[in-house]
Amino acid sequence: MYDAGNDLLAFQHDLGINPAPILDVAIAAQLLKKPGGLSALSPTGHSRSAKDRFQKANWMRRPLPADLLEYAVSDVLSLPEIADTLLAELAEKKLMMQFLRKNWERQTAVRAWNPLANYTRIPGYHTLRGEKKHFARVLWFAREYYAKKLDLSPEMVASKQLLRRIVDERPPDAAGIVRLLNEGRKRQPVDLAELSASLKDAERDAPAVD
């Protein structure tokens, strides 16, 4: 697997299982200071723009379109070869025991499913201060509420990068937020009334402090 934390959480939350043993290639890459994520390690890796497009696609559609299936498969086909290469390098640099310890910690970590708590994943969240930081939390909650109402993936409502842009530009009202959310959007535009209701609920529920 590559960066298995979210995948293991999904297995646990949706299926009630904890796959084991695992080999998390991302831990090996981090110990070896390999930059760029899985795409950089894979000989057939997707460009950043292609990866963004696929990650923002509607993965709830059934049947899944062929291009999404091909992306999902291509994203993991090279993992065994990458793992062999990185494990050999770990052994050469005497980092294998450190890898095995970190890999075991990831496999056995206690996980809790709470997507509302993930607002810290907004880029640069920890550098925000005061009202901006609170606004970022409100936006995250509103995105989650809106996505749940319309049975959408939150990433289809707004990427984390777009949330940060909205925080920085700080539109004066819900209409301004919707304008930014719908900028360049070709399908499923964000509805002003629904988002306004989600923002109202988020203002009530988002924590005032971390």
GROMACS elastic network, one bead per residue, 0.5 to 0.9 nm:
[ bonds ]
;  ai    aj funct       b0    kb
    1     4     6  0.57726   500
    1     7     6  0.87038   500
    1    22     6  0.70233   500
    1    23     6  0.60777   500
    1    25     6  0.60711   500
    1    26     6  0.78569   500
    1    76     6  0.78233   500
    1    79     6  0.71649   500
    2     5     6  0.88158   500
    2    23     6  0.82050   500
    2    24     6  0.52524   500
    2    25     6  0.50464   500
    2    26     6  0.50329   500
    2    27     6  0.81290   500
    2    37     6  0.88865   500
    2    38     6  0.72362   500
    2    76     6  0.83836   500
    2    79     6  0.78155   500
    3     6     6  0.75658   500
    3     7     6  0.80616   500
    3    24     6  0.61277   500
    3    25     6  0.70358   500
    3    26     6  0.50468   500
    3    27     6  0.72791   500
    4     7     6  0.51582   500
    4     8     6  0.59227   500
    4     9     6  0.84755   500
    4    22     6  0.85006   500
    4    23     6  0.87410   500
    4    24     6  0.62027   500
    4    25     6  0.86878   500
    4    26     6  0.80410   500
    4   106     6  0.78205   500
    4   107     6  0.83917   500
    5     8     6  0.53053   500
    5     9     6  0.62287   500
    5    10     6  0.87321   500
    5   106     6  0.69648   500
    5   107     6  0.82626   500
    5   109     6  0.87784   500
    5   111     6  0.85982   500
    6    10     6  0.61819   500
    6    11     6  0.86959   500
    7    10     6  0.50716   500
    7    11     6  0.62759   500
    7    12     6  0.86287   500
    8    11     6  0.50617   500
    8    12     6  0.61528   500
    8    13     6  0.85437   500
    8    17     6  0.85357   500
    8    18     6  0.65990   500
    8    19     6  0.72178   500
    8   107     6  0.80541   500
    8   111     6  0.84971   500
    9    12     6  0.50681   500
    9    13     6  0.59690   500
    9    14     6  0.83489   500
    9    18     6  0.83761   500
    9   111     6  0.62785   500
    9   112     6  0.74039   500
    9   113     6  0.69588   500
   10    13     6  0.50885   500
   10    14     6  0.56615   500
   10    15     6  0.76161   500
   10    16     6  0.88564   500
   10   113     6  0.82750   500
   11    14     6  0.55329   500
   11    15     6  0.52588   500
   11    16     6  0.63596   500
   11    17     6  0.57055   500
   11    18     6  0.64095   500
   11    19     6  0.76534   500
   12    15     6  0.57023   500
   12    18     6  0.57292   500
   12    19     6  0.86645   500
   12   111     6  0.82732   500
   12   113     6  0.88256   500
   13    16     6  0.58030   500
   13    17     6  0.80435   500
   13   112     6  0.82766   500
   13   113     6  0.66968   500
   14    17     6  0.83206   500
   15    18     6  0.87375   500
   18   107     6  0.83219   500
   18   108     6  0.87325   500
   19    22     6  0.70091   500
   19   107     6  0.81768   500
   20    23     6  0.88706   500
   20   107     6  0.70091   500
   20   108     6  0.88689   500
   21   104     6  0.85218   500
   21   107     6  0.72683   500
   22   103     6  0.76531   500
   22   104     6  0.82569   500
   22   106     6  0.88667   500
   22   107     6  0.65427   500
   23    26     6  0.89600   500
   23    27     6  0.87397   500
   23    83     6  0.82346   500
   23   100     6  0.87940   500
   23   103     6  0.66336   500
   23   104     6  0.87679   500
   23   107     6  0.85753   500
   24    27     6  0.57939   500
   24    28     6  0.72357   500
   24    83     6  0.85350   500
   24   103     6  0.63011   500
   24   106     6  0.82306   500
   24   107     6  0.86988   500
   25    28     6  0.52082   500
   25    29     6  0.63320   500
   25    30     6  0.87521   500
   25    38     6  0.88211   500
   25    79     6  0.76372   500
   25    82     6  0.76715   500
   25    83     6  0.59162   500
   25    86     6  0.77529   500
   25    87     6  0.87070   500
   25   103     6  0.89288   500
   26    30     6  0.61420   500
   26    31     6  0.86670   500
   26    37     6  0.75957   500
   26    38     6  0.77423   500
   27    30     6  0.51085   500
   27    31     6  0.62560   500
   27    32     6  0.86328   500
   27    99     6  0.67693   500
   27   102     6  0.71857   500
   27   103     6  0.68441   500
   28    31     6  0.52184   500
   28    32     6  0.62297   500
   28    33     6  0.85284   500
   28    34     6  0.86198   500
   28    83     6  0.81841   500
   28    86     6  0.63512   500
   28    87     6  0.71611   500
   28    90     6  0.72455   500
   28    95     6  0.88502   500
   28    96     6  0.87543   500
   28    99     6  0.62736   500
   28   103     6  0.86907   500
   29    32     6  0.51282   500
   29    33     6  0.59796   500
   29    34     6  0.50506   500
   29    35     6  0.77916   500
   29    37     6  0.80881   500
   29    38     6  0.89691   500
   29    41     6  0.86568   500
   29    86     6  0.70420   500
   30    34     6  0.60294   500
   30    35     6  0.79391   500
   31    34     6  0.78220   500
   31    90     6  0.81146   500
   31    95     6  0.76207   500
   31    98     6  0.84151   500
   31    99     6  0.73884   500
   32    86     6  0.80523   500
   32    89     6  0.79953   500
   32    90     6  0.72639   500
   32    93     6  0.87646   500
   32    95     6  0.85406   500
   34    37     6  0.76942   500
   34    40     6  0.85191   500
   34    41     6  0.80826   500
   35    40     6  0.72321   500
   35    41     6  0.85398   500
   36    39     6  0.67690   500
   36    40     6  0.50361   500
   36    41     6  0.75552   500
   37    40     6  0.56254   500
   37    41     6  0.67276   500
   38    41     6  0.50893   500
   38    42     6  0.61113   500
   38    45     6  0.73146   500
   38    75     6  0.80347   500
   38    79     6  0.87600   500
   39    42     6  0.52782   500
   39    43     6  0.79242   500
   39    44     6  0.76331   500
   39    46     6  0.58930   500
   39    47     6  0.74292   500
   39    48     6  0.82453   500
   39    51     6  0.87105   500
   39    75     6  0.80986   500
   40    43     6  0.76850   500
   40    44     6  0.89760   500
   40    45     6  0.64321   500
   40    46     6  0.86216   500
   41    44     6  0.88151   500
   41    45     6  0.73988   500
   41    78     6  0.88773   500
   41    82     6  0.70112   500
   42    46     6  0.86015   500
   42    75     6  0.83937   500
   42    78     6  0.62464   500
   42    79     6  0.78917   500
   42    82     6  0.72149   500
   43    78     6  0.78294   500
   44    74     6  0.76722   500
   44    75     6  0.86313   500
   44    78     6  0.80927   500
   45    74     6  0.80603   500
   45    75     6  0.74456   500
   46    49     6  0.80725   500
   46    50     6  0.59675   500
   46    51     6  0.59548   500
   46    71     6  0.86567   500
   46    74     6  0.89666   500
   46    75     6  0.83987   500
   47    50     6  0.51859   500
   47    51     6  0.61308   500
   47    52     6  0.85857   500
   48    51     6  0.51053   500
   48    52     6  0.61345   500
   48    53     6  0.86177   500
   49    52     6  0.51101   500
   49    53     6  0.62016   500
   49    54     6  0.87427   500
   50    53     6  0.50527   500
   50    54     6  0.62542   500
   50    55     6  0.85952   500
   51    54     6  0.52382   500
   51    55     6  0.60615   500
   51    56     6  0.85532   500
   51    71     6  0.87613   500
   52    55     6  0.51818   500
   52    56     6  0.61427   500
   52    57     6  0.86298   500
   53    56     6  0.53377   500
   53    57     6  0.62835   500
   54    57     6  0.50809   500
   54    58     6  0.84695   500
   54    59     6  0.88446   500
   54    67     6  0.87443   500
   54    68     6  0.69030   500
   54    71     6  0.75200   500
   55    58     6  0.83100   500
   55    59     6  0.83898   500
   55   155     6  0.76316   500
   55   156     6  0.87553   500
   56    59     6  0.83979   500
   56   153     6  0.83284   500
   56   154     6  0.89418   500
   56   155     6  0.55722   500
   56   156     6  0.54548   500
   56   157     6  0.87923   500
   56   158     6  0.85631   500
   56   159     6  0.75089   500
   57    60     6  0.88486   500
   57    68     6  0.81831   500
   57   153     6  0.87311   500
   57   155     6  0.82414   500
   57   156     6  0.67728   500
   58    61     6  0.60457   500
   58    64     6  0.88332   500
   58   152     6  0.76116   500
   58   153     6  0.69945   500
   58   155     6  0.88827   500
   58   156     6  0.68408   500
   59    62     6  0.82207   500
   59    64     6  0.69761   500
   59    68     6  0.78270   500
   59   153     6  0.76861   500
   60    63     6  0.87151   500
   60    64     6  0.76911   500
   60   151     6  0.86708   500
   60   152     6  0.75351   500
   60   153     6  0.76531   500
   61    64     6  0.55578   500
   61    65     6  0.78686   500
   62    65     6  0.78240   500
   63    66     6  0.88808   500
   64    67     6  0.83320   500
   64    68     6  0.64985   500
   64    69     6  0.66052   500
   65    68     6  0.55309   500
   65    69     6  0.65188   500
   65    70     6  0.88492   500
   66    69     6  0.50993   500
   66    70     6  0.61127   500
   66    71     6  0.85709   500
   67    70     6  0.50932   500
   67    71     6  0.61437   500
   67    72     6  0.86461   500
   68    71     6  0.50314   500
   68    72     6  0.61343   500
   68    73     6  0.86382   500
   69    72     6  0.51184   500
   69    73     6  0.62371   500
   69    74     6  0.85574   500
   70    73     6  0.52274   500
   70    74     6  0.59815   500
   70    75     6  0.84605   500
   71    74     6  0.51474   500
   71    75     6  0.60278   500
   72    75     6  0.53176   500
   72    76     6  0.71155   500
   73    76     6  0.56860   500
   73    77     6  0.61346   500
   74    77     6  0.52807   500
   74    78     6  0.74215   500
   75    78     6  0.73348   500
   75    79     6  0.81464   500
   76    79     6  0.53407   500
   76    80     6  0.83469   500
   77    80     6  0.73650   500
   77    81     6  0.85292   500
   78    81     6  0.55464   500
   78    82     6  0.61668   500
   78    83     6  0.86147   500
   79    82     6  0.50044   500
   79    83     6  0.59013   500
   79    84     6  0.85903   500
   80    83     6  0.50543   500
   80    84     6  0.62772   500
   80    85     6  0.87679   500
   81    84     6  0.52062   500
   81    85     6  0.63854   500
   81    86     6  0.87494   500
   82    85     6  0.51952   500
   82    86     6  0.61473   500
   82    87     6  0.84803   500
   83    86     6  0.52264   500
   83    87     6  0.58917   500
   83    88     6  0.84402   500
   84    87     6  0.53126   500
   84    88     6  0.62084   500
   84    89     6  0.87267   500
   85    88     6  0.53510   500
   85    89     6  0.64209   500
   85    90     6  0.88023   500
   86    89     6  0.50127   500
   86    90     6  0.61044   500
   86    91     6  0.86399   500
   87    91     6  0.62098   500
   87    92     6  0.85839   500
   87    96     6  0.74124   500
   87    99     6  0.89794   500
   88    91     6  0.51835   500
   88    92     6  0.62318   500
   88    93     6  0.87323   500
   88    96     6  0.89531   500
   89    93     6  0.61866   500
   89    94     6  0.84843   500
   89    95     6  0.84400   500
   89    96     6  0.89113   500
   90    93     6  0.51971   500
   90    94     6  0.59787   500
   90    96     6  0.52736   500
   90    97     6  0.89332   500
   90    99     6  0.78465   500
   91    95     6  0.60087   500
   91    96     6  0.53026   500
   91    97     6  0.87233   500
   92    95     6  0.77362   500
   92    96     6  0.85764   500
   93    96     6  0.79943   500
   94    97     6  0.75851   500
   94    98     6  0.85462   500
   95    98     6  0.53635   500
   95    99     6  0.62430   500
   95   100     6  0.87975   500
   96    99     6  0.50280   500
   96   100     6  0.61618   500
   96   101     6  0.86667   500
   97   100     6  0.50844   500
   97   101     6  0.62331   500
   97   102     6  0.87039   500
   98   101     6  0.52630   500
   98   102     6  0.63224   500
   98   103     6  0.85277   500
   99   102     6  0.52319   500
   99   103     6  0.58942   500
   99   104     6  0.84633   500
  100   103     6  0.50322   500
  100   104     6  0.60457   500
  100   105     6  0.85915   500
  101   104     6  0.51834   500
  101   105     6  0.62789   500
  101   106     6  0.88002   500
  102   105     6  0.50162   500
  102   106     6  0.62884   500
  102   107     6  0.86623   500
  103   106     6  0.52127   500
  103   107     6  0.62692   500
  103   108     6  0.87799   500
  104   107     6  0.50490   500
  104   108     6  0.61736   500
  104   109     6  0.83857   500
  105   108     6  0.53216   500
  105   109     6  0.57510   500
  106   109     6  0.52902   500
  106   110     6  0.88950   500
  107   110     6  0.89766   500
  113   117     6  0.89624   500
  114   117     6  0.56515   500
  114   118     6  0.74160   500
  115   118     6  0.54206   500
  115   119     6  0.81353   500
  115   141     6  0.89153   500
  115   144     6  0.76943   500
  116   119     6  0.66784   500
  116   137     6  0.88382   500
  116   140     6  0.72074   500
  116   141     6  0.60059   500
  116   144     6  0.69868   500
  116   206     6  0.86187   500
  117   120     6  0.74822   500
  117   137     6  0.89765   500
  117   140     6  0.89511   500
  117   141     6  0.87454   500
  118   121     6  0.57470   500
  118   122     6  0.81863   500
  118   140     6  0.81171   500
  119   122     6  0.58322   500
  119   125     6  0.78072   500
  119   136     6  0.73417   500
  119   137     6  0.58280   500
  119   138     6  0.89289   500
  119   139     6  0.86674   500
  119   140     6  0.56954   500
  119   141     6  0.78850   500
  119   160     6  0.89789   500
  120   123     6  0.78221   500
  120   124     6  0.82932   500
  120   125     6  0.56004   500
  120   126     6  0.70569   500
  120   136     6  0.88923   500
  120   137     6  0.82302   500
  121   124     6  0.80382   500
  121   125     6  0.69050   500
  121   160     6  0.72390   500
  122   125     6  0.53576   500
  122   126     6  0.88075   500
  122   136     6  0.76910   500
  122   140     6  0.82725   500
  122   159     6  0.89298   500
  122   160     6  0.51732   500
  122   161     6  0.68634   500
  122   162     6  0.89990   500
  122   163     6  0.69090   500
  122   164     6  0.61928   500
  123   126     6  0.83832   500
  123   160     6  0.67492   500
  123   161     6  0.64098   500
  123   163     6  0.85775   500
  123   164     6  0.63367   500
  124   127     6  0.54345   500
  124   128     6  0.69192   500
  124   164     6  0.78523   500
  125   128     6  0.54484   500
  125   129     6  0.87388   500
  125   133     6  0.69703   500
  125   136     6  0.76257   500
  125   164     6  0.80914   500
  126   129     6  0.79671   500
  126   133     6  0.81233   500
  127   133     6  0.85084   500
  128   131     6  0.85560   500
  128   132     6  0.60846   500
  128   133     6  0.51242   500
  128   134     6  0.88833   500
  128   136     6  0.86425   500
  129   132     6  0.58116   500
  129   133     6  0.52559   500
  129   134     6  0.81903   500
  130   133     6  0.54896   500
  130   134     6  0.65861   500
  130   135     6  0.88232   500
  131   134     6  0.50817   500
  131   135     6  0.60390   500
  131   136     6  0.85866   500
  132   135     6  0.50177   500
  132   136     6  0.62052   500
  132   137     6  0.87969   500
  132   167     6  0.64612   500
  132   168     6  0.78424   500
  132   170     6  0.83358   500
  133   136     6  0.51179   500
  133   137     6  0.65333   500
  133   138     6  0.88302   500
  133   167     6  0.83122   500
  133   209     6  0.88279   500
  134   137     6  0.51485   500
  134   138     6  0.63090   500
  134   139     6  0.87175   500
  134   206     6  0.78325   500
  134   207     6  0.77479   500
  134   208     6  0.64086   500
  134   209     6  0.75453   500
  135   139     6  0.61518   500
  135   140     6  0.86256   500
  135   167     6  0.66920   500
  135   170     6  0.85103   500
  135   203     6  0.86509   500
  136   139     6  0.51507   500
  136   140     6  0.62690   500
  136   141     6  0.87511   500
  136   163     6  0.73713   500
  136   164     6  0.73857   500
  136   166     6  0.85291   500
  136   167     6  0.59738   500
  137   140     6  0.51209   500
  137   141     6  0.62647   500
  137   142     6  0.85717   500
  137   202     6  0.82503   500
  137   203     6  0.88523   500
  137   206     6  0.59965   500
  137   207     6  0.73767   500
  137   208     6  0.85806   500
  138   141     6  0.52065   500
  138   142     6  0.60551   500
  138   143     6  0.85722   500
  138   199     6  0.69499   500
  138   201     6  0.88847   500
  138   202     6  0.52032   500
  138   203     6  0.57270   500
  138   204     6  0.87315   500
  138   205     6  0.80804   500
  138   206     6  0.55118   500
  138   207     6  0.83654   500
  139   142     6  0.50214   500
  139   143     6  0.60774   500
  139   144     6  0.86466   500
  139   163     6  0.69822   500
  139   166     6  0.85966   500
  139   167     6  0.81628   500
  139   199     6  0.71690   500
  139   202     6  0.73680   500
  139   203     6  0.87824   500
  139   206     6  0.89221   500
  140   143     6  0.51780   500
  140   144     6  0.63565   500
  140   145     6  0.87323   500
  140   160     6  0.86759   500
  140   163     6  0.76059   500
  140   202     6  0.81725   500
  140   206     6  0.85810   500
  141   144     6  0.51671   500
  141   145     6  0.61861   500
  141   146     6  0.85609   500
  141   198     6  0.79598   500
  141   199     6  0.77905   500
  141   201     6  0.82619   500
  141   202     6  0.52116   500
  141   203     6  0.83636   500
  141   205     6  0.78057   500
  141   206     6  0.64581   500
  142   145     6  0.50928   500
  142   146     6  0.59567   500
  142   147     6  0.84315   500
  142   195     6  0.71911   500
  142   196     6  0.87215   500
  142   197     6  0.85312   500
  142   200     6  0.80515   500
  142   201     6  0.72544   500
  142   202     6  0.51636   500
  142   203     6  0.82914   500
  142   206     6  0.89759   500
  143   146     6  0.51770   500
  143   147     6  0.60294   500
  143   148     6  0.85447   500
  143   154     6  0.61720   500
  143   155     6  0.86518   500
  143   157     6  0.65766   500
  143   158     6  0.71599   500
  143   195     6  0.81584   500
  143   198     6  0.75441   500
  143   199     6  0.83326   500
  143   202     6  0.88401   500
  144   147     6  0.52148   500
  144   148     6  0.61755   500
  144   149     6  0.87086   500
  144   153     6  0.86214   500
  144   154     6  0.59136   500
  144   157     6  0.87283   500
  144   198     6  0.85387   500
  145   148     6  0.52066   500
  145   149     6  0.62602   500
  145   150     6  0.88159   500
  145   154     6  0.88079   500
  145   195     6  0.86860   500
  145   198     6  0.57524   500
  145   199     6  0.84745   500
  145   201     6  0.81100   500
  145   202     6  0.77974   500
  146   149     6  0.52167   500
  146   150     6  0.63932   500
  146   151     6  0.84366   500
  146   152     6  0.82008   500
  146   154     6  0.79947   500
  146   157     6  0.78086   500
  146   190     6  0.89583   500
  146   194     6  0.69000   500
  146   195     6  0.62446   500
  146   197     6  0.84951   500
  146   198     6  0.57421   500
  146   199     6  0.86479   500
  147   150     6  0.53390   500
  147   151     6  0.57061   500
  147   153     6  0.59906   500
  147   154     6  0.52150   500
  147   155     6  0.86109   500
  147   156     6  0.80012   500
  147   157     6  0.65800   500
  148   152     6  0.63308   500
  148   153     6  0.79389   500
  148   154     6  0.79984   500
  149   152     6  0.78626   500
  149   194     6  0.84809   500
  149   198     6  0.89789   500
  152   155     6  0.82401   500
  152   156     6  0.65883   500
  152   157     6  0.74530   500
  153   156     6  0.53169   500
  153   157     6  0.70743   500
  154   157     6  0.51991   500
  154   158     6  0.65016   500
  154   159     6  0.77149   500
  155   158     6  0.51027   500
  155   160     6  0.75523   500
  156   159     6  0.71426   500
  156   188     6  0.88214   500
  157   181     6  0.74185   500
  157   188     6  0.87875   500
  157   189     6  0.85874   500
  157   190     6  0.71119   500
  158   161     6  0.80326   500
  158   162     6  0.59708   500
  158   163     6  0.64947   500
  158   181     6  0.65371   500
  159   162     6  0.51288   500
  159   163     6  0.63593   500
  159   164     6  0.87949   500
  160   163     6  0.50563   500
  160   164     6  0.64163   500
  160   165     6  0.87961   500
  161   164     6  0.51709   500
  161   165     6  0.63984   500
  161   166     6  0.88247   500
  162   166     6  0.62468   500
  162   167     6  0.86130   500
  162   180     6  0.82712   500
  162   181     6  0.76392   500
  163   166     6  0.51070   500
  163   167     6  0.62500   500
  163   168     6  0.87157   500
  163   181     6  0.87539   500
  164   168     6  0.62275   500
  164   169     6  0.86571   500
  165   168     6  0.50821   500
  165   169     6  0.61194   500
  165   170     6  0.82861   500
  165   180     6  0.87936   500
  166   169     6  0.51257   500
  166   170     6  0.56165   500
  166   171     6  0.70245   500
  166   177     6  0.68851   500
  166   180     6  0.72053   500
  166   181     6  0.85321   500
  167   170     6  0.51341   500
  167   171     6  0.81915   500
  168   171     6  0.88583   500
  170   173     6  0.85879   500
  170   176     6  0.85519   500
  170   177     6  0.80874   500
  171   174     6  0.75489   500
  171   175     6  0.81235   500
  171   177     6  0.58136   500
  171   180     6  0.86629   500
  172   175     6  0.81960   500
  172   176     6  0.64080   500
  172   177     6  0.80869   500
  173   176     6  0.54180   500
  173   177     6  0.66325   500
  173   178     6  0.89116   500
  174   177     6  0.50225   500
  174   178     6  0.61630   500
  174   179     6  0.85836   500
  174   192     6  0.70326   500
  174   193     6  0.88931   500
  174   195     6  0.72898   500
  174   196     6  0.58833   500
  174   199     6  0.78056   500
  175   178     6  0.50695   500
  175   179     6  0.61672   500
  175   180     6  0.88320   500
  175   192     6  0.64501   500
  175   196     6  0.83206   500
  176   179     6  0.50401   500
  176   180     6  0.65342   500
  176   181     6  0.87347   500
  177   180     6  0.53022   500
  177   181     6  0.62252   500
  177   182     6  0.86851   500
  177   192     6  0.89052   500
  177   195     6  0.89382   500
  178   182     6  0.60018   500
  178   183     6  0.84114   500
  178   189     6  0.86321   500
  178   190     6  0.63294   500
  178   191     6  0.74236   500
  178   192     6  0.62692   500
  178   195     6  0.76596   500
  179   182     6  0.52995   500
  179   183     6  0.60796   500
  179   190     6  0.87197   500
  180   183     6  0.51405   500
  180   184     6  0.87854   500
  181   184     6  0.84320   500
  181   185     6  0.76909   500
  181   189     6  0.79719   500
  181   190     6  0.67927   500
  182   185     6  0.50231   500
  182   186     6  0.81785   500
  182   188     6  0.87966   500
  182   189     6  0.56800   500
  182   190     6  0.62723   500
  183   186     6  0.87833   500
  185   188     6  0.76135   500
  185   189     6  0.65079   500
  186   189     6  0.73254   500
  188   191     6  0.85997   500
  190   194     6  0.79897   500
  190   195     6  0.71652   500
  191   194     6  0.54664   500
  191   195     6  0.60595   500
  191   196     6  0.84875   500
  192   195     6  0.51712   500
  192   196     6  0.59271   500
  192   197     6  0.86077   500
  193   196     6  0.51218   500
  193   197     6  0.63457   500
  193   198     6  0.87025   500
  194   197     6  0.52183   500
  194   198     6  0.62524   500
  194   199     6  0.86787   500
  195   199     6  0.60176   500
  195   200     6  0.85009   500
  196   199     6  0.50947   500
  196   200     6  0.62182   500
  196   201     6  0.87404   500
  197   200     6  0.51049   500
  197   201     6  0.63522   500
  197   202     6  0.85903   500
  198   201     6  0.51526   500
  198   202     6  0.60359   500
  198   203     6  0.86015   500
  199   203     6  0.60460   500
  199   204     6  0.86099   500
  200   203     6  0.52187   500
  200   204     6  0.65468   500
  200   205     6  0.88831   500
  201   204     6  0.51705   500
  201   205     6  0.62425   500
  201   206     6  0.84477   500
  202   205     6  0.50243   500
  202   206     6  0.54525   500
  203   206     6  0.58018   500
  203   207     6  0.87365   500
  204   207     6  0.85302   500
  205   208     6  0.88049   500
  206   209     6  0.88158   500
  207   210     6  0.68216   500
